[in-house]
Amino acid sequence: MTERKVRVGIDSATPPMQMGCVETGDFSGYEVDLLNEISRRAGLILSFRRALWNVTIDELMAGELELVCSAAAITSERGREVDFCLPHLGVSVAVVKRSGLAPDLAIEGLRLGSRRGTTAESYVKQHPVLALR
């Protein structure tokens, strides 16, 4: 039986989940280890490359990638475009403020930053009192 090669997109900006060198294609981390074990059991050969989260679904749909492993929130909108595995990790979104600000969760009136294409960005855009920077 010949092994099938699978193109995998890795968002290397989220250590320790995934990290690596774009130039060499040398990736590591929890999700890389998980994928390597799955591929070993399934008889697949993985080919990793860096994939920016905000364009990975487009790349999947265009056939540029066959699989993406990233700590991503499963949403009904995304589920209409791609298939998800069962969740293998629970994560939370956190508010991080610079020192000198009130040590509470109040963020109204503050300028916020978030990663593009994430559920955090969607949340901020849906709440006009918040402003992305």
C-alpha positions in Angstrom: 0.0 0.0 0.0 1.4 3.4 -1.0 1.3 6.2 1.6 -0.7 9.3 0.7 0.9 12.7 1.0 -1.2 15.3 2.8 -0.5 19.1 2.7 -0.9 20.5 6.2 -1.2 24.2 7.1 0.4 25.2 10.4 -0.1 28.6 12.0 3.3 28.8 13.6 2.4 31.9 15.6 0.9 30.0 18.6 3.5 28.2 20.6 3.4 25.8 22.2 0.6 24.5 20.0 2.6 25.0 16.8 5.9 26.7 16.2 8.6 26.5 13.6 10.8 27.9 10.9 9.0 29.0 7.8 12.3 28.8 5.7 13.1 25.2 6.6 9.6 23.8 7.1 10.7 22.5 10.5 7.6 22.6 12.7 7.0 21.3 16.2 4.6 21.6 19.1 1.6 19.8 20.6 -0.6 19.8 17.4 2.4 18.8 15.2 3.1 15.9 17.5 -0.6 14.9 17.5 -0.8 15.1 13.6 2.5 13.1 13.3 1.0 10.3 15.5 -2.3 10.3 13.6 -0.4 10.1 10.3 1.8 7.3 11.5 -1.3 5.2 12.5 -3.1 6.1 9.2 -0.1 5.5 6.9 0.0 9.1 5.7 3.0 11.4 4.9 2.5 14.9 6.0 4.0 18.0 4.3 3.8 21.0 6.6 3.9 24.6 5.6 3.1 27.8 7.3 -0.5 29.0 6.9 -1.8 32.3 8.2 -5.0 31.8 10.2 -6.9 34.5 8.5 -6.6 32.8 5.1 -6.5 29.1 5.9 -10.2 28.4 5.2 -9.8 30.0 1.8 -6.7 27.9 1.2 -8.5 24.7 2.2 -11.5 25.5 0.0 -9.1 26.3 -3.0 -7.3 22.9 -2.5 -4.0 24.6 -1.6 -4.1 22.7 1.7 -5.8 19.5 2.6 -5.7 19.9 6.4 -5.1 22.6 8.9 -4.2 22.1 12.5 -4.7 25.2 14.6 -6.3 26.1 17.9 -9.5 27.4 16.2 -12.9 28.0 17.6 -15.6 25.9 15.9 -18.4 28.1 14.6 -21.5 27.3 12.6 -20.3 29.7 9.9 -17.0 28.0 9.6 -18.7 24.6 9.8 -20.7 25.4 6.6 -17.4 25.8 4.7 -15.1 23.1 6.2 -15.3 19.9 8.3 -13.9 19.9 11.9 -12.7 17.0 13.9 -13.9 16.5 17.4 -12.3 19.1 19.7 -9.1 18.0 21.2 -8.4 21.0 23.4 -10.5 23.6 25.2 -9.2 27.1 25.2 -10.4 30.5 26.5 -10.0 34.0 25.3 -8.3 36.3 27.8 -8.1 40.0 28.2 -4.5 41.3 28.8 -4.1 44.9 29.8 -0.9 46.9 30.4 0.0 47.7 34.0 -1.5 50.9 35.3 -5.0 50.2 34.1 -7.8 49.0 36.4 -7.2 45.3 37.1 -10.7 44.2 36.0 -12.2 42.9 32.8 -13.6 46.3 31.8 -12.5 47.1 28.3 -15.0 49.7 27.1 -13.2 52.7 25.7 -9.9 51.0 25.4 -8.2 50.3 22.0 -8.0 46.5 21.5 -5.9 44.3 19.3 -6.8 40.8 18.1 -5.7 38.3 15.5 -7.4 38.6 12.2 -10.0 36.1 11.3 -10.5 34.9 14.9 -13.7 34.8 16.9 -12.2 37.4 19.2 -12.0 39.8 16.2 -15.6 39.0 15.3 -16.8 39.6 18.9 -15.2 43.1 19.0 -16.6 44.0 15.6 -20.1 43.0 16.8 -19.9 45.3 19.8 -19.5 49.0 18.6 -18.4 50.3 22.0 -15.2 48.3 21.5 -12.7 49.5 19.0 -10.0 47.4 17.3 -6.6 48.9 16.9 
